[in-house]
Amino acid sequence: MTLSTRLRGVDLVLKCKCCGHPITKMGTWFMTAHRFKCEGCKRDVSVTYSDKVALFAEHAHLAKTKAIDAAALPSQGAARPAREQKAR
């Protein structure tokens, strides 16, 4: 299973395996990170590919929401003021 590119720009939350302290980073960070230092227990915590797959699966609903939000935005032509539309 691959990691969803739709979650690259979304904040994801992973809990430390040792103490449960949450770390919040963008999806792009989690795609490349192999470990982090937990601010809660001060331990170096590894992030395996299996951890990443589970994390992205847990946050998959955010990718769908983001796609819907982008689709709901008005098109560029509709967003321009009327005087700019006439000038073109």
Phi, psi and omega per residue, in radians:
M1 nan 2.412 3.127
T2 -1.701 2.851 3.115
L3 -1.526 2.327 -3.075
S4 -1.135 2.189 3.087
T5 -1.252 -0.298 3.123
R6 -1.206 -0.274 -3.139
L7 -1.727 0.134 -3.130
R8 -1.012 -0.758 -3.077
G9 -1.684 0.302 -3.084
V10 -1.918 2.428 3.052
D11 -1.242 2.186 3.098
L12 -2.005 2.618 -3.113
V13 -2.076 2.153 3.084
L14 -2.060 2.369 3.105
K15 -1.644 2.421 3.098
C16 -0.998 2.351 3.128
K17 -1.166 -0.427 -3.064
C18 -1.549 -0.781 -3.021
C19 -2.168 -0.176 3.133
G20 1.491 0.007 3.119
H21 -1.121 2.287 -3.102
P22 -1.391 2.535 2.981
I23 -2.145 2.272 -3.131
T24 -1.989 2.136 3.124
K25 -2.540 2.844 3.076
M26 -1.195 2.701 3.120
G27 -0.973 -0.622 3.130
T28 -1.071 -0.637 3.129
W29 -1.129 -0.809 -3.130
F30 -1.149 -0.517 3.135
M31 -1.113 -0.557 -3.052
T32 -1.883 -0.310 -3.069
A33 -1.261 2.487 3.072
H34 -1.961 -0.370 3.116
R35 -2.824 2.878 3.061
F36 -2.618 2.789 3.067
K37 -1.689 2.077 -3.117
C38 -1.208 2.299 3.090
E39 -1.315 -0.331 -3.140
G40 -1.390 -0.969 -3.060
C41 -1.854 -0.062 3.102
K42 1.160 0.294 3.123
R43 -1.620 2.679 2.961
D44 -1.397 2.152 -3.068
V45 -2.015 2.225 3.115
S46 -1.413 2.599 3.070
V47 -2.114 1.823 -3.126
T48 -1.449 2.918 3.094
Y49 -1.082 -0.649 3.093
S50 -1.076 -0.680 3.077
D51 -1.080 -0.735 -3.121
K52 -1.155 -0.757 3.120
V53 -1.046 -0.777 3.126
A54 -1.120 -0.732 3.139
L55 -1.097 -0.819 -3.127
F56 -1.178 -0.621 3.084
A57 -1.139 -0.699 3.138
E58 -1.118 -0.564 -3.098
H59 -1.777 0.183 -3.082
A60 -0.996 -0.588 -3.139
H61 -1.074 -0.449 3.120
L62 -1.237 -0.583 3.094
A63 -1.146 -0.712 3.127
K64 -1.155 -0.744 3.122
T65 -1.092 -0.773 -3.129
K66 -1.097 -0.713 3.129
A67 -1.128 -0.702 3.117
I68 -1.160 -0.745 3.127
D69 -1.060 -0.732 3.139
A70 -1.152 -0.655 3.128
A71 -1.206 -0.464 -3.106
A72 -1.412 -0.219 3.132
L73 -1.208 2.550 3.113
P74 -1.188 2.671 3.103
S75 -1.176 2.865 -3.100
Q76 -1.056 -0.701 -3.133
G77 -1.097 -0.688 -3.130
A78 -1.276 -0.413 -3.084
A79 -1.442 -0.302 -3.116
R80 -1.309 2.534 3.026
P81 -1.081 2.679 -3.074
A82 -0.984 -0.661 -3.099
R83 -1.167 -0.558 3.106
E84 -1.288 -0.577 3.133
Q85 -1.189 -0.665 -3.131
K86 -1.223 -0.601 -3.099
A87 -1.163 -0.418 -3.102
R88 -1.527 nan nan
